[in-house]
């Protein structure tokens, strides 16, 4: 039996206003097939944050999991870098 490959991505939290849910922006760079220019592509993913430990601006790692709701099938693994705001 094959072992399931669990995908992990890292990205920036752009919203954490909902309870136990964060929105993560994942950016990647791809080369245009004809013009060879480097383009930035991004995806917004909703992830489950059980303890509400991340805030907007944090760099996080998320992992694919079973569907938790209609739009959430990723969960927070850890916070790589906290956003530090100086006011």
PDB file of N, CA, C and O in Angstrom:
ATOM      1  N   UNK A   1       0.824  -1.180   0.000  1.00  0.00           N
ATOM      2  CA  UNK A   1       0.000   0.000   0.000  1.00  0.00           C
ATOM      3  C   UNK A   1       0.873   1.250   0.000  1.00  0.00           C
ATOM      4  O   UNK A   1       1.862   1.329   0.729  1.00  0.00           O
ATOM      5  N   UNK A   2       0.496   2.228  -0.827  1.00  0.00           N
ATOM      6  CA  UNK A   2       1.275   3.447  -0.934  1.00  0.00           C
ATOM      7  C   UNK A   2       1.061   4.352   0.270  1.00  0.00           C
ATOM      8  O   UNK A   2      -0.045   4.446   0.803  1.00  0.00           O
ATOM      9  N   UNK A   3       2.125   5.011   0.687  1.00  0.00           N
ATOM     10  CA  UNK A   3       2.023   5.976   1.773  1.00  0.00           C
ATOM     11  C   UNK A   3       1.558   7.311   1.208  1.00  0.00           C
ATOM     12  O   UNK A   3       2.066   7.762   0.181  1.00  0.00           O
ATOM     13  N   UNK A   4       0.606   7.938   1.864  1.00  0.00           N
ATOM     14  CA  UNK A   4       0.055   9.190   1.378  1.00  0.00           C
ATOM     15  C   UNK A   4       1.047  10.328   1.595  1.00  0.00           C
ATOM     16  O   UNK A   4       1.637  10.462   2.667  1.00  0.00           O
ATOM     17  N   UNK A   5       1.217  11.139   0.564  1.00  0.00           N
ATOM     18  CA  UNK A   5       2.099  12.289   0.651  1.00  0.00           C
ATOM     19  C   UNK A   5       1.288  13.466   1.188  1.00  0.00           C
ATOM     20  O   UNK A   5       0.281  13.856   0.597  1.00  0.00           O
ATOM     21  N   UNK A   6       1.732  14.025   2.306  1.00  0.00           N
ATOM     22  CA  UNK A   6       1.045  15.152   2.926  1.00  0.00           C
ATOM     23  C   UNK A   6       1.735  16.435   2.483  1.00  0.00           C
ATOM     24  O   UNK A   6       2.917  16.647   2.754  1.00  0.00           O
ATOM     25  N   UNK A   7       0.972  17.292   1.790  1.00  0.00           N
ATOM     26  CA  UNK A   7       1.538  18.540   1.286  1.00  0.00           C
ATOM     27  C   UNK A   7       1.664  19.567   2.405  1.00  0.00           C
ATOM     28  O   UNK A   7       0.786  19.689   3.260  1.00  0.00           O
ATOM     29  N   UNK A   8       2.773  20.302   2.382  1.00  0.00           N
ATOM     30  CA  UNK A   8       2.987  21.413   3.300  1.00  0.00           C
ATOM     31  C   UNK A   8       3.393  22.631   2.496  1.00  0.00           C
ATOM     32  O   UNK A   8       4.174  22.529   1.550  1.00  0.00           O
ATOM     33  N   UNK A   9       2.863  23.779   2.873  1.00  0.00           N
ATOM     34  CA  UNK A   9       3.182  25.042   2.217  1.00  0.00           C
ATOM     35  C   UNK A   9       3.458  26.079   3.286  1.00  0.00           C
ATOM     36  O   UNK A   9       2.993  25.952   4.419  1.00  0.00           O
ATOM     37  N   UNK A  10       4.211  27.098   2.930  1.00  0.00           N
ATOM     38  CA  UNK A  10       4.415  28.217   3.846  1.00  0.00           C
ATOM     39  C   UNK A  10       3.977  29.494   3.152  1.00  0.00           C
ATOM     40  O   UNK A  10       4.149  29.656   1.944  1.00  0.00           O
ATOM     41  N   UNK A  11       3.410  30.393   3.935  1.00  0.00           N
ATOM     42  CA  UNK A  11       2.906  31.639   3.381  1.00  0.00           C
ATOM     43  C   UNK A  11       2.645  32.657   4.468  1.00  0.00           C
ATOM     44  O   UNK A  11       2.895  32.411   5.648  1.00  0.00           O
ATOM     45  N   UNK A  12       2.138  33.806   4.052  1.00  0.00           N
ATOM     46  CA  UNK A  12       1.886  34.934   4.943  1.00  0.00           C
ATOM     47  C   UNK A  12       0.405  34.999   5.296  1.00  0.00           C
ATOM     48  O   UNK A  12      -0.445  34.898   4.413  1.00  0.00           O
ATOM     49  N   UNK A  13       0.089  35.166   6.577  1.00  0.00           N
ATOM     50  CA  UNK A  13      -1.301  35.299   7.022  1.00  0.00           C
ATOM     51  C   UNK A  13      -1.780  36.699   6.654  1.00  0.00           C
ATOM     52  O   UNK A  13      -1.166  37.694   7.038  1.00  0.00           O
ATOM     53  N   UNK A  14      -2.900  36.770   5.893  1.00  0.00           N
ATOM     54  CA  UNK A  14      -3.431  38.076   5.514  1.00  0.00           C
ATOM     55  C   UNK A  14      -4.687  38.423   6.285  1.00  0.00           C
ATOM     56  O   UNK A  14      -5.095  39.584   6.305  1.00  0.00           O
ATOM     57  N   UNK A  15      -5.322  37.424   6.933  1.00  0.00           N
ATOM     58  CA  UNK A  15      -6.502  37.691   7.738  1.00  0.00           C
ATOM     59  C   UNK A  15      -6.620  36.634   8.822  1.00  0.00           C
ATOM     60  O   UNK A  15      -6.431  35.443   8.575  1.00  0.00           O
ATOM     61  N   UNK A  16      -6.939  37.095  10.038  1.00  0.00           N
ATOM     62  CA  UNK A  16      -7.167  36.170  11.141  1.00  0.00           C
ATOM     63  C   UNK A  16      -8.376  36.621  11.956  1.00  0.00           C
ATOM     64  O   UNK A  16      -8.458  36.354  13.155  1.00  0.00           O
ATOM     65  N   UNK A  17      -9.311  37.307  11.301  1.00  0.00           N
ATOM     66  CA  UNK A  17     -10.437  37.898  12.017  1.00  0.00           C
ATOM     67  C   UNK A  17     -11.511  36.890  12.401  1.00  0.00           C
ATOM     68  O   UNK A  17     -12.276  37.135  13.333  1.00  0.00           O
ATOM     69  N   UNK A  18     -11.584  35.758  11.699  1.00  0.00           N
ATOM     70  CA  UNK A  18     -12.593  34.751  12.034  1.00  0.00           C
ATOM     71  C   UNK A  18     -12.088  33.815  13.117  1.00  0.00           C
ATOM     72  O   UNK A  18     -10.881  33.643  13.286  1.00  0.00           O
ATOM     73  N   UNK A  19     -13.009  33.214  13.847  1.00  0.00           N
ATOM     74  CA  UNK A  19     -12.649  32.323  14.940  1.00  0.00           C
ATOM     75  C   UNK A  19     -12.116  30.997  14.390  1.00  0.00           C
ATOM     76  O   UNK A  19     -12.789  30.326  13.607  1.00  0.00           O
ATOM     77  N   UNK A  20     -10.912  30.630  14.804  1.00  0.00           N
ATOM     78  CA  UNK A  20     -10.243  29.378  14.435  1.00  0.00           C
ATOM     79  C   UNK A  20      -9.983  29.242  12.937  1.00  0.00           C
ATOM     80  O   UNK A  20      -9.826  28.127  12.440  1.00  0.00           O
ATOM     81  N   UNK A  21      -9.936  30.357  12.212  1.00  0.00           N
ATOM     82  CA  UNK A  21      -9.669  30.315  10.776  1.00  0.00           C
ATOM     83  C   UNK A  21      -8.708  31.436  10.407  1.00  0.00           C
ATOM     84  O   UNK A  21      -8.851  32.571  10.862  1.00  0.00           O
ATOM     85  N   UNK A  22      -7.726  31.099   9.574  1.00  0.00           N
ATOM     86  CA  UNK A  22      -6.822  32.108   9.027  1.00  0.00           C
ATOM     87  C   UNK A  22      -6.837  32.007   7.508  1.00  0.00           C
ATOM     88  O   UNK A  22      -7.108  30.945   6.948  1.00  0.00           O
ATOM     89  N   UNK A  23      -6.546  33.118   6.852  1.00  0.00           N
ATOM     90  CA  UNK A  23      -6.401  33.143   5.406  1.00  0.00           C
ATOM     91  C   UNK A  23      -4.921  33.336   5.110  1.00  0.00           C
ATOM     92  O   UNK A  23      -4.313  34.306   5.563  1.00  0.00           O
ATOM     93  N   UNK A  24      -4.343  32.415   4.351  1.00  0.00           N
ATOM     94  CA  UNK A  24      -2.908  32.421   4.069  1.00  0.00           C
ATOM     95  C   UNK A  24      -2.690  32.686   2.589  1.00  0.00           C
ATOM     96  O   UNK A  24      -3.313  32.045   1.743  1.00  0.00           O
ATOM     97  N   UNK A  25      -1.807  33.629   2.273  1.00  0.00           N
ATOM     98  CA  UNK A  25      -1.447  33.935   0.897  1.00  0.00           C
ATOM     99  C   UNK A  25      -0.150  33.206   0.577  1.00  0.00           C
ATOM    100  O   UNK A  25       0.883  33.454   1.199  1.00  0.00           O
ATOM    101  N   UNK A  26      -0.212  32.305  -0.400  1.00  0.00           N
ATOM    102  CA  UNK A  26       0.963  31.545  -0.822  1.00  0.00           C
ATOM    103  C   UNK A  26       1.398  32.072  -2.179  1.00  0.00           C
ATOM    104  O   UNK A  26       0.632  32.034  -3.142  1.00  0.00           O
ATOM    105  N   UNK A  27       2.629  32.562  -2.252  1.00  0.00           N
ATOM    106  CA  UNK A  27       3.161  33.095  -3.507  1.00  0.00           C
ATOM    107  C   UNK A  27       4.212  32.149  -4.062  1.00  0.00           C
ATOM    108  O   UNK A  27       4.993  31.555  -3.319  1.00  0.00           O
ATOM    109  N   UNK A  28       4.215  32.021  -5.384  1.00  0.00           N
ATOM    110  CA  UNK A  28       5.229  31.218  -6.062  1.00  0.00           C
ATOM    111  C   UNK A  28       5.670  31.952  -7.313  1.00  0.00           C
ATOM    112  O   UNK A  28       4.942  32.802  -7.825  1.00  0.00           O
ATOM    113  N   UNK A  29       6.839  31.636  -7.803  1.00  0.00           N
ATOM    114  CA  UNK A  29       7.369  32.269  -9.010  1.00  0.00           C
ATOM    115  C   UNK A  29       7.441  31.222 -10.115  1.00  0.00           C
ATOM    116  O   UNK A  29       7.992  30.137  -9.925  1.00  0.00           O
ATOM    117  N   UNK A  30       6.878  31.561 -11.271  1.00  0.00           N
ATOM    118  CA  UNK A  30       6.900  30.665 -12.427  1.00  0.00           C
ATOM    119  C   UNK A  30       7.483  31.407 -13.622  1.00  0.00           C
ATOM    120  O   UNK A  30       7.374  32.629 -13.730  1.00  0.00           O
ATOM    121  N   UNK A  31       8.091  30.659 -14.497  1.00  0.00           N
ATOM    122  CA  UNK A  31       8.666  31.247 -15.704  1.00  0.00           C
ATOM    123  C   UNK A  31       7.663  31.139 -16.843  1.00  0.00           C
ATOM    124  O   UNK A  31       7.077  30.077 -17.052  1.00  0.00           O
ATOM    125  N   UNK A  32       7.462  32.217 -17.576  1.00  0.00           N
ATOM    126  CA  UNK A  32       6.543  32.214 -18.714  1.00  0.00           C
ATOM    127  C   UNK A  32       7.106  31.277 -19.780  1.00  0.00           C
ATOM    128  O   UNK A  32       8.294  31.351 -20.095  1.00  0.00           O
ATOM    129  N   UNK A  33       6.268  30.390 -20.345  1.00  0.00           N
ATOM    130  CA  UNK A  33       6.791  29.391 -21.276  1.00  0.00           C
ATOM    131  C   UNK A  33       7.397  29.965 -22.555  1.00  0.00           C
ATOM    132  O   UNK A  33       8.335  29.387 -23.104  1.00  0.00           O
ATOM    133  N   UNK A  34       6.873  31.099 -23.038  1.00  0.00           N
ATOM    134  CA  UNK A  34       7.382  31.657 -24.291  1.00  0.00           C
ATOM    135  C   UNK A  34       8.370  32.802 -24.062  1.00  0.00           C
ATOM    136  O   UNK A  34       9.431  32.848 -24.684  1.00  0.00           O
ATOM    137  N   UNK A  35       8.016  33.719 -23.169  1.00  0.00           N
ATOM    138  CA  UNK A  35       8.833  34.925 -22.990  1.00  0.00           C
ATOM    139  C   UNK A  35       9.891  34.792 -21.908  1.00  0.00           C
ATOM    140  O   UNK A  35      10.745  35.669 -21.776  1.00  0.00           O
ATOM    141  N   UNK A  36       9.856  33.724 -21.137  1.00  0.00           N
ATOM    142  CA  UNK A  36      10.851  33.409 -20.109  1.00  0.00           C
ATOM    143  C   UNK A  36      10.921  34.431 -18.977  1.00  0.00           C
ATOM    144  O   UNK A  36      11.893  34.444 -18.221  1.00  0.00           O
ATOM    145  N   UNK A  37       9.914  35.279 -18.850  1.00  0.00           N
ATOM    146  CA  UNK A  37       9.880  36.245 -17.762  1.00  0.00           C
ATOM    147  C   UNK A  37       9.389  35.547 -16.490  1.00  0.00           C
ATOM    148  O   UNK A  37       8.518  34.680 -16.545  1.00  0.00           O
ATOM    149  N   UNK A  38       9.956  35.934 -15.351  1.00  0.00           N
ATOM    150  CA  UNK A  38       9.532  35.376 -14.072  1.00  0.00           C
ATOM    151  C   UNK A  38       8.265  36.097 -13.628  1.00  0.00           C
ATOM    152  O   UNK A  38       8.254  37.322 -13.506  1.00  0.00           O
ATOM    153  N   UNK A  39       7.195  35.335 -13.384  1.00  0.00           N
ATOM    154  CA  UNK A  39       5.912  35.884 -12.965  1.00  0.00           C
ATOM    155  C   UNK A  39       5.604  35.421 -11.552  1.00  0.00           C
ATOM    156  O   UNK A  39       5.974  34.315 -11.158  1.00  0.00           O
ATOM    157  N   UNK A  40       4.921  36.276 -10.787  1.00  0.00           N
ATOM    158  CA  UNK A  40       4.491  35.901  -9.443  1.00  0.00           C
ATOM    159  C   UNK A  40       3.036  35.459  -9.495  1.00  0.00           C
ATOM    160  O   UNK A  40       2.172  36.184  -9.989  1.00  0.00           O
ATOM    161  N   UNK A  41       2.776  34.271  -8.985  1.00  0.00           N
ATOM    162  CA  UNK A  41       1.422  33.745  -8.899  1.00  0.00           C
ATOM    163  C   UNK A  41       1.111  33.523  -7.421  1.00  0.00           C
ATOM    164  O   UNK A  41       1.998  33.174  -6.642  1.00  0.00           O
ATOM    165  N   UNK A  42      -0.145  33.727  -7.039  1.00  0.00           N
ATOM    166  CA  UNK A  42      -0.494  33.570  -5.635  1.00  0.00           C
ATOM    167  C   UNK A  42      -1.814  32.830  -5.482  1.00  0.00           C
ATOM    168  O   UNK A  42      -2.642  32.808  -6.393  1.00  0.00           O
ATOM    169  N   UNK A  43      -1.994  32.222  -4.306  1.00  0.00           N
ATOM    170  CA  UNK A  43      -3.216  31.509  -3.959  1.00  0.00           C
ATOM    171  C   UNK A  43      -3.599  31.892  -2.538  1.00  0.00           C
ATOM    172  O   UNK A  43      -2.743  32.004  -1.661  1.00  0.00           O
ATOM    173  N   UNK A  44      -4.898  32.090  -2.320  1.00  0.00           N
ATOM    174  CA  UNK A  44      -5.399  32.336  -0.968  1.00  0.00           C
ATOM    175  C   UNK A  44      -6.016  31.037  -0.462  1.00  0.00           C
ATOM    176  O   UNK A  44      -6.865  30.446  -1.129  1.00  0.00           O
ATOM    177  N   UNK A  45      -5.591  30.598   0.706  1.00  0.00           N
ATOM    178  CA  UNK A  45      -6.058  29.343   1.275  1.00  0.00           C
ATOM    179  C   UNK A  45      -6.578  29.607   2.689  1.00  0.00           C
ATOM    180  O   UNK A  45      -5.945  30.315   3.472  1.00  0.00           O
ATOM    181  N   UNK A  46      -7.729  29.035   3.000  1.00  0.00           N
ATOM    182  CA  UNK A  46      -8.272  29.107   4.359  1.00  0.00           C
ATOM    183  C   UNK A  46      -7.730  27.907   5.131  1.00  0.00           C
ATOM    184  O   UNK A  46      -7.787  26.770   4.662  1.00  0.00           O
ATOM    185  N   UNK A  47      -7.206  28.183   6.320  1.00  0.00           N
ATOM    186  CA  UNK A  47      -6.624  27.123   7.143  1.00  0.00           C
ATOM    187  C   UNK A  47      -7.211  27.160   8.549  1.00  0.00           C
ATOM    188  O   UNK A  47      -7.642  28.207   9.033  1.00  0.00           O
ATOM    189  N   UNK A  48      -7.219  25.997   9.193  1.00  0.00           N
ATOM    190  CA  UNK A  48      -7.773  25.854  10.540  1.00  0.00           C
ATOM    191  C   UNK A  48      -6.687  26.169  11.563  1.00  0.00           C
ATOM    192  O   UNK A  48      -5.611  25.570  11.547  1.00  0.00           O
ATOM    193  N   UNK A  49      -6.983  27.118  12.454  1.00  0.00           N
ATOM    194  CA  UNK A  49      -6.069  27.529  13.520  1.00  0.00           C
ATOM    195  C   UNK A  49      -6.782  27.270  14.838  1.00  0.00           C
ATOM    196  O   UNK A  49      -7.533  28.121  15.314  1.00  0.00           O
ATOM    197  N   UNK A  50      -6.557  26.114  15.426  1.00  0.00           N
ATOM    198  CA  UNK A  50      -7.318  25.656  16.585  1.00  0.00           C
ATOM    199  C   UNK A  50      -7.229  26.602  17.781  1.00  0.00           C
ATOM    200  O   UNK A  50      -8.238  26.860  18.436  1.00  0.00           O
ATOM    201  N   UNK A  51      -6.050  27.116  18.071  1.00  0.00           N
ATOM    202  CA  UNK A  51      -5.848  27.931  19.280  1.00  0.00           C
ATOM    203  C   UNK A  51      -5.800  29.430  19.001  1.00  0.00           C
ATOM    204  O   UNK A  51      -5.464  30.204  19.898  1.00  0.00           O
ATOM    205  N   UNK A  52      -6.122  29.854  17.801  1.00  0.00           N
ATOM    206  CA  UNK A  52      -6.054  31.269  17.397  1.00  0.00           C
ATOM    207  C   UNK A  52      -4.691  31.879  17.732  1.00  0.00           C
ATOM    208  O   UNK A  52      -4.614  32.980  18.276  1.00  0.00           O
ATOM    209  N   UNK A  53      -3.618  31.153  17.402  1.00  0.00           N
ATOM    210  CA  UNK A  53      -2.278  31.590  17.794  1.00  0.00           C
ATOM    211  C   UNK A  53      -1.604  32.498  16.775  1.00  0.00           C
ATOM    212  O   UNK A  53      -0.605  33.135  17.110  1.00  0.00           O
ATOM    213  N   UNK A  54      -2.105  32.588  15.546  1.00  0.00           N
ATOM    214  CA  UNK A  54      -1.455  33.437  14.552  1.00  0.00           C
ATOM    215  C   UNK A  54      -2.295  34.682  14.285  1.00  0.00           C
ATOM    216  O   UNK A  54      -3.518  34.675  14.427  1.00  0.00           O
ATOM    217  N   UNK A  55      -1.601  35.755  13.891  1.00  0.00           N
ATOM    218  CA  UNK A  55      -2.252  37.014  13.569  1.00  0.00           C
ATOM    219  C   UNK A  55      -1.834  37.444  12.174  1.00  0.00           C
ATOM    220  O   UNK A  55      -0.959  36.827  11.566  1.00  0.00           O
ATOM    221  N   UNK A  56      -2.451  38.492  11.669  1.00  0.00           N
ATOM    222  CA  UNK A  56      -2.148  38.976  10.322  1.00  0.00           C
ATOM    223  C   UNK A  56      -0.688  39.409  10.238  1.00  0.00           C
ATOM    224  O   UNK A  56      -0.183  40.101  11.122  1.00  0.00           O
ATOM    225  N   UNK A  57      -0.023  38.995   9.174  1.00  0.00           N
ATOM    226  CA  UNK A  57       1.378  39.339   8.962  1.00  0.00           C
ATOM    227  C   UNK A  57       2.354  38.253   9.353  1.00  0.00           C
ATOM    228  O   UNK A  57       3.535  38.349   9.021  1.00  0.00           O
ATOM    229  N   UNK A  58       1.899  37.215  10.052  1.00  0.00           N
ATOM    230  CA  UNK A  58       2.786  36.127  10.469  1.00  0.00           C
ATOM    231  C   UNK A  58       3.153  35.242   9.280  1.00  0.00           C
ATOM    232  O   UNK A  58       2.366  35.079   8.347  1.00  0.00           O
ATOM    233  N   UNK A  59       4.349  34.679   9.325  1.00  0.00           N
ATOM    234  CA  UNK A  59       4.783  33.686   8.346  1.00  0.00           C
ATOM    235  C   UNK A  59       4.521  32.320   8.962  1.00  0.00           C
ATOM    236  O   UNK A  59       5.051  32.011  10.029  1.00  0.00           O
ATOM    237  N   UNK A  60       3.701  31.487   8.294  1.00  0.00           N
ATOM    238  CA  UNK A  60       3.260  30.219   8.880  1.00  0.00           C
ATOM    239  C   UNK A  60       3.471  29.058   7.922  1.00  0.00           C
ATOM    240  O   UNK A  60       3.636  29.249   6.717  1.00  0.00           O
ATOM    241  N   UNK A  61       3.464  27.856   8.474  1.00  0.00           N
ATOM    242  CA  UNK A  61       3.472  26.617   7.701  1.00  0.00           C
ATOM    243  C   UNK A  61       2.113  25.962   7.888  1.00  0.00           C
ATOM    244  O   UNK A  61       1.638  25.807   9.013  1.00  0.00           O
ATOM    245  N   UNK A  62       1.482  25.573   6.764  1.00  0.00           N
ATOM    246  CA  UNK A  62       0.197  24.886   6.823  1.00  0.00           C
ATOM    247  C   UNK A  62       0.328  23.527   6.141  1.00  0.00           C
ATOM    248  O   UNK A  62       1.201  23.316   5.299  1.00  0.00           O
ATOM    249  N   UNK A  63      -0.561  22.612   6.526  1.00  0.00           N
ATOM    250  CA  UNK A  63      -0.510  21.235   6.035  1.00  0.00           C
ATOM    251  C   UNK A  63      -1.892  20.815   5.582  1.00  0.00           C
ATOM    252  O   UNK A  63      -2.894  21.164   6.207  1.00  0.00           O
ATOM    253  N   UNK A  64      -1.943  20.063   4.492  1.00  0.00           N
ATOM    254  CA  UNK A  64      -3.212  19.575   3.970  1.00  0.00           C
ATOM    255  C   UNK A  64      -3.783  18.519   4.921  1.00  0.00           C
ATOM    256  O   UNK A  64      -3.047  17.701   5.473  1.00  0.00           O
ATOM    257  N   UNK A  65      -5.113  18.552   5.103  1.00  0.00           N
ATOM    258  CA  UNK A  65      -5.771  17.594   6.000  1.00  0.00           C
ATOM    259  C   UNK A  65      -7.155  17.269   5.450  1.00  0.00           C
ATOM    260  O   UNK A  65      -7.509  17.689   4.348  1.00  0.00           O
ATOM    261  N   UNK A  66      -7.914  16.537   6.208  1.00  0.00           N
ATOM    262  CA  UNK A  66      -9.276  16.215   5.792  1.00  0.00           C
ATOM    263  C   UNK A  66     -10.106  17.491   5.763  1.00  0.00           C
ATOM    264  O   UNK A  66      -9.762  18.449   6.457  1.00  0.00           O
ATOM    265  N   UNK A  67     -11.188  17.541   4.986  1.00  0.00           N
ATOM    266  CA  UNK A  67     -12.017  18.743   4.960  1.00  0.00           C
ATOM    267  C   UNK A  67     -12.651  19.014   6.331  1.00  0.00           C
ATOM    268  O   UNK A  67     -13.297  18.145   6.915  1.00  0.00           O
ATOM    269  N   UNK A  68     -12.449  20.238   6.826  1.00  0.00           N
ATOM    270  CA  UNK A  68     -12.992  20.633   8.112  1.00  0.00           C
ATOM    271  C   UNK A  68     -14.307  21.383   7.912  1.00  0.00           C
ATOM    272  O   UNK A  68     -15.225  21.273   8.725  1.00  0.00           O
ATOM    273  N   UNK A  69     -14.389  22.144   6.824  1.00  0.00           N
ATOM    274  CA  UNK A  69     -15.621  22.828   6.456  1.00  0.00           C
ATOM    275  C   UNK A  69     -15.656  22.931   4.936  1.00  0.00           C
ATOM    276  O   UNK A  69     -14.850  22.307   4.246  1.00  0.00           O
ATOM    277  N   UNK A  70     -16.589  23.717   4.421  1.00  0.00           N
ATOM    278  CA  UNK A  70     -16.727  23.857   2.966  1.00  0.00           C
ATOM    279  C   UNK A  70     -15.453  24.420   2.327  1.00  0.00           C
ATOM    280  O   UNK A  70     -15.063  23.995   1.239  1.00  0.00           O
ATOM    281  N   UNK A  71     -14.814  25.363   2.995  1.00  0.00           N
ATOM    282  CA  UNK A  71     -13.651  26.026   2.395  1.00  0.00           C
ATOM    283  C   UNK A  71     -12.323  25.677   3.063  1.00  0.00           C
ATOM    284  O   UNK A  71     -11.270  26.084   2.571  1.00  0.00           O
ATOM    285  N   UNK A  72     -12.345  24.934   4.171  1.00  0.00           N
ATOM    286  CA  UNK A  72     -11.101  24.633   4.894  1.00  0.00           C
ATOM    287  C   UNK A  72     -10.713  23.170   4.760  1.00  0.00           C
ATOM    288  O   UNK A  72     -11.442  22.280   5.199  1.00  0.00           O
ATOM    289  N   UNK A  73      -9.560  22.928   4.151  1.00  0.00           N
ATOM    290  CA  UNK A  73      -8.990  21.587   4.127  1.00  0.00           C
ATOM    291  C   UNK A  73      -7.483  21.643   4.395  1.00  0.00           C
ATOM    292  O   UNK A  73      -6.735  20.758   3.980  1.00  0.00           O
ATOM    293  N   UNK A  74      -7.056  22.685   5.088  1.00  0.00           N
ATOM    294  CA  UNK A  74      -5.666  22.853   5.516  1.00  0.00           C
ATOM    295  C   UNK A  74      -5.681  23.197   7.003  1.00  0.00           C
ATOM    296  O   UNK A  74      -6.655  23.757   7.506  1.00  0.00           O
ATOM    297  N   UNK A  75      -4.599  22.860   7.701  1.00  0.00           N
ATOM    298  CA  UNK A  75      -4.490  23.221   9.111  1.00  0.00           C
ATOM    299  C   UNK A  75      -3.114  23.814   9.386  1.00  0.00           C
ATOM    300  O   UNK A  75      -2.143  23.534   8.683  1.00  0.00           O
ATOM    301  N   UNK A  76      -3.057  24.633  10.420  1.00  0.00           N
ATOM    302  CA  UNK A  76      -1.821  25.307  10.812  1.00  0.00           C
ATOM    303  C   UNK A  76      -0.895  24.315  11.490  1.00  0.00           C
ATOM    304  O   UNK A  76      -1.312  23.580  12.385  1.00  0.00           O
ATOM    305  N   UNK A  77       0.379  24.293  11.061  1.00  0.00           N
ATOM    306  CA  UNK A  77       1.366  23.416  11.682  1.00  0.00           C
ATOM    307  C   UNK A  77       2.169  24.201  12.707  1.00  0.00           C
ATOM    308  O   UNK A  77       2.238  23.815  13.873  1.00  0.00           O
ATOM    309  N   UNK A  78       2.780  25.310  12.274  1.00  0.00           N
ATOM    310  CA  UNK A  78       3.515  26.151  13.206  1.00  0.00           C
ATOM    311  C   UNK A  78       3.663  27.564  12.646  1.00  0.00           C
ATOM    312  O   UNK A  78       3.467  27.810  11.456  1.00  0.00           O
ATOM    313  N   UNK A  79       4.015  28.476  13.541  1.00  0.00           N
ATOM    314  CA  UNK A  79       4.269  29.862  13.171  1.00  0.00           C
ATOM    315  C   UNK A  79       5.780  30.017  13.057  1.00  0.00           C
ATOM    316  O   UNK A  79       6.506  29.845  14.037  1.00  0.00           O
ATOM    317  N   UNK A  80       6.251  30.345  11.850  1.00  0.00           N
ATOM    318  CA  UNK A  80       7.692  30.473  11.614  1.00  0.00           C
ATOM    319  C   UNK A  80       8.201  31.804  12.156  1.00  0.00           C
ATOM    320  O   UNK A  80       9.231  31.857  12.829  1.00  0.00           O
ATOM    321  N   UNK A  81       7.474  32.876  11.859  1.00  0.00           N
ATOM    322  CA  UNK A  81       7.912  34.215  12.236  1.00  0.00           C
ATOM    323  C   UNK A  81       6.708  35.053  12.626  1.00  0.00           C
ATOM    324  O   UNK A  81       5.757  35.176  11.855  1.00  0.00           O
ATOM    325  N   UNK A  82       6.744  35.631  13.824  1.00  0.00           N
ATOM    326  CA  UNK A  82       5.654  36.473  14.285  1.00  0.00           C
ATOM    327  C   UNK A  82       5.814  37.877  13.709  1.00  0.00           C
ATOM    328  O   UNK A  82       6.928  38.368  13.530  1.00  0.00           O
ATOM    329  N   UNK A  83       4.669  38.516  13.421  1.00  0.00           N
ATOM    330  CA  UNK A  83       4.677  39.893  12.945  1.00  0.00           C
ATOM    331  C   UNK A  83       4.852  40.815  14.142  1.00  0.00           C
ATOM    332  O   UNK A  83       4.067  40.765  15.090  1.00  0.00           O
ATOM    333  N   UNK A  84       5.877  41.655  14.101  1.00  0.00           N
ATOM    334  CA  UNK A  84       6.144  42.579  15.198  1.00  0.00           C
ATOM    335  C   UNK A  84       5.814  43.985  14.714  1.00  0.00           C
ATOM    336  O   UNK A  84       6.476  44.517  13.823  1.00  0.00           O
ATOM    337  N   UNK A  85       4.784  44.580  15.311  1.00  0.00           N
ATOM    338  CA  UNK A  85       4.409  45.943  14.960  1.00  0.00           C
ATOM    339  C   UNK A  85       4.834  46.871  16.077  1.00  0.00           C
ATOM    340  O   UNK A  85       4.544  46.622  17.247  1.00  0.00           O
ATOM    341  N   UNK A  86       5.529  47.952  15.711  1.00  0.00           N
ATOM    342  CA  UNK A  86       5.967  48.944  16.696  1.00  0.00           C
ATOM    343  C   UNK A  86       5.132  50.188  16.464  1.00  0.00           C
ATOM    344  O   UNK A  86       5.208  50.801  15.399  1.00  0.00           O
ATOM    345  N   UNK A  87       4.332  50.564  17.459  1.00  0.00           N
ATOM    346  CA  UNK A  87       3.480  51.750  17.349  1.00  0.00           C
ATOM    347  C   UNK A  87       3.977  52.854  18.237  1.00  0.00           C
ATOM    348  O   UNK A  87       3.383  53.931  18.275  1.00  0.00           O
TER     349      UNK A  87
END
